[in-house]
Amino acid sequence: MLNKLIHSLLPALSKNALRLSIFSIVLAFSFSAFAQEEATPAVSGEVAYILNTFLFLVCGFLVMFMAAGFCMLEAGQVRSKNTAVICLKNIGLFSIAGIMYYLIGYNLMYDGVDGGYLGSFSMFDRSSEVDIETGYAAASDWYFQMVFVATTASIVSGTLAERILIWPFFLFIALLTGFVYPIAGSWQWGGGWLSEMGFSDFAGSTLVHSVGGWAALAGAILLGAREGKFLPDGSAQTLPGCSLPMTTLGVFILWLGWFGFNGGSQLALGSGADATAVADIFVNTNLAAAGGVVACMIVSKLTNSHTNIAATLNGAIAGLVAITAEPLTPSMGQAIIIGAIGGLICMYGMKLMDLLKIDDVVMAIPAHLFAGIWGTLVVAWTNPDASLFVQFIGVISYGAFTLIASLIIWFVIKTVIGIRASKDDEEYGLDMSELGTMSYPDFTKSK
């Protein structure tokens, strides 16, 4: 009896089950489509404003921390008798850059450039009003741009270490961050004439790093080498720094800060495409640095009896600088290649500096200037919208302007008040002569 009942119900159950299955499938697809739609919502203008402002502030914080990286890198590469001066120079230049960028730099770089050569000579006027149409808070943009100009100033500091007087140095930094860098930056990021030509520099291989490198080169030429760096026969001597661990820490801090440097230069986080772009930039930035490190380790070992740790550490910086001009469009493999070649350019650039008898204590010129030029030119390889000819015009234009302007400024300062410490002060260390203190009093030779 039970069997007959079951058999009689099976057709109806089968039909209902089929209907239920079809309904379940349709419902599942509906929920799936709904969930997919919810995962990538259209962001409102106010939400985009909040996310973009947040991106500027957080990435600006990371770039600000790079100031500590530069300080540690430089302090580790100078001799212990000069480390306190390095600390003062780095916190001083960051502060001067901030004030000068407020007083004149920001508006000179961005206000009313309109395809020309510079903006307006006026102070930045922070607006606390919420203007959704701008896409971000005005103060967040100023902050993000300010930490970039401080990076340019930091590049100059290390090159001239152990013989530059601090107050002439600070005077140069004020003019660099208030006038030279903003005018140069207006040509591309401010919508100036190079921007109109199609010059591409995503996060500043040229605008930040090469400009800093050219300014450092001008200073090194007029300042001269440290006592004992070059012998009468022209050969270069190694003047070892006081702490390789401190230098390595500085490199790691810079590496970390570079994610904000490049990632924040996407300038938007209001869509899924923006978020994906920032993630891609992070990955390419990391791989370029790794490529610079590995290339320098391998080549230095193959060409010498030992692996060159100084070249390896600078290889990381050079790889980061090289990818900065275009960290978004390269594939992951291309990012490694760009960073590796940047690292090798820096390593052999270090040898070139010795041949030219230019004393660069931290080898910032090979790492930032030489690698920055490479990174700017190679944009044409990965970005179909970039032109190698226009990139070359940009490199030459920035180089000529920054080098000439910096030479003039350094020459005037040198002529009027002097820029170099005395031979005795250099021998005993600038910590005592400039600051009247020592970083390591138990280990530093007294006068």
Secondary structure as the mmCIF struct_conf table of DSSP 4:
data_model
#
loop_
_struct_conf.conf_type_id
_struct_conf.id
_struct_conf.beg_label_comp_id
_struct_conf.beg_label_asym_id
_struct_conf.beg_label_seq_id
_struct_conf.end_label_comp_id
_struct_conf.end_label_asym_id
_struct_conf.end_label_seq_id
HELX_RH_AL_P HELX_RH_AL_P1 LEU A 2 ALA A 39
BEND BEND1 THR A 40 THR A 40
HELX_LH_PP_P HELX_LH_PP_P1 PRO A 41 SER A 44
HELX_RH_AL_P HELX_RH_AL_P2 GLY A 45 GLN A 77
BEND BEND2 VAL A 78 VAL A 78
HELX_RH_3T_P HELX_RH_3T_P1 SER A 80 ASN A 82
HELX_RH_AL_P HELX_RH_AL_P3 THR A 83 MET A 100
HELX_RH_PI_P HELX_RH_PI_P1 TYR A 101 GLY A 105
HELX_RH_AL_P HELX_RH_AL_P4 TYR A 106 TYR A 110
TURN_TY1_P TURN_TY1_P1 ASP A 111 GLY A 112
TURN_TY1_P TURN_TY1_P2 ASP A 114 GLY A 115
BEND BEND3 GLY A 116 TYR A 117
BEND BEND4 PHE A 121 SER A 122
BEND BEND5 GLU A 129 GLU A 129
HELX_RH_3T_P HELX_RH_3T_P2 ILE A 132 THR A 134
BEND BEND6 GLY A 135 TYR A 136
HELX_RH_AL_P HELX_RH_AL_P5 ALA A 138 THR A 159
TURN_TY1_P TURN_TY1_P3 LEU A 160 ARG A 163
STRN STRN1 ILE A 164 ILE A 164
HELX_RH_AL_P HELX_RH_AL_P6 ILE A 166 LEU A 175
HELX_RH_PI_P HELX_RH_PI_P2 LEU A 176 VAL A 180
HELX_RH_AL_P HELX_RH_AL_P7 TYR A 181 SER A 186
TURN_TY1_P TURN_TY1_P4 TRP A 187 GLY A 190
BEND BEND7 GLY A 191 GLY A 191
HELX_RH_AL_P HELX_RH_AL_P8 TRP A 193 MET A 197
TURN_TY1_P TURN_TY1_P5 GLY A 198 GLY A 198
BEND BEND8 PHE A 202 ALA A 203
HELX_RH_PI_P HELX_RH_PI_P3 SER A 205 SER A 210
HELX_RH_AL_P HELX_RH_AL_P9 VAL A 211 LEU A 223
HELX_LH_PP_P HELX_LH_PP_P2 ALA A 225 ARG A 226
TURN_TY1_P TURN_TY1_P6 GLU A 227 GLY A 228
BEND BEND9 LYS A 229 LYS A 229
STRN STRN2 PHE A 230 PHE A 230
TURN_TY1_P TURN_TY1_P7 PRO A 232 ASP A 233
BEND BEND10 GLY A 234 GLY A 234
STRN STRN3 ALA A 236 ALA A 236
BEND BEND11 CYS A 242 CYS A 242
HELX_RH_AL_P HELX_RH_AL_P10 LEU A 244 GLY A 263
HELX_RH_3T_P HELX_RH_3T_P3 GLY A 264 GLN A 266
BEND BEND12 GLY A 270 SER A 271
HELX_RH_AL_P HELX_RH_AL_P11 GLY A 272 THR A 303
BEND BEND13 ASN A 304 HIS A 306
HELX_RH_AL_P HELX_RH_AL_P12 ILE A 309 THR A 324
TURN_TY1_P TURN_TY1_P8 ALA A 325 ALA A 325
BEND BEND14 PRO A 327 PRO A 330
HELX_RH_AL_P HELX_RH_AL_P13 MET A 332 LEU A 355
TURN_TY1_P TURN_TY1_P9 LEU A 356 LYS A 357
TURN_TY1_P TURN_TY1_P10 VAL A 361 VAL A 362
HELX_RH_AL_P HELX_RH_AL_P14 ALA A 364 ALA A 364
HELX_RH_PI_P HELX_RH_PI_P4 ILE A 365 PHE A 370
HELX_RH_AL_P HELX_RH_AL_P15 ALA A 371 LEU A 377
TURN_TY1_P TURN_TY1_P11 VAL A 378 VAL A 378
HELX_RH_AL_P HELX_RH_AL_P16 VAL A 379 THR A 382
TURN_TY1_P TURN_TY1_P12 PRO A 384 ASP A 385
HELX_RH_AL_P HELX_RH_AL_P17 LEU A 388 VAL A 416
TURN_TY1_P TURN_TY1_P13 ILE A 417 ILE A 417
STRN STRN4 ARG A 420 ARG A 420
HELX_RH_AL_P HELX_RH_AL_P18 LYS A 423 TYR A 428
HELX_RH_AL_P HELX_RH_AL_P19 LEU A 430 LEU A 430
HELX_RH_PI_P HELX_RH_PI_P5 ASP A 431 LEU A 435
BEND BEND15 GLY A 436 GLY A 436
BEND BEND16 SER A 439 TYR A 440
TURN_TY1_P TURN_TY1_P14 PRO A 441 PHE A 443
BEND BEND17 THR A 444 THR A 444
HELX_LH_PP_P HELX_LH_PP_P3 LYS A 445 SER A 446
#
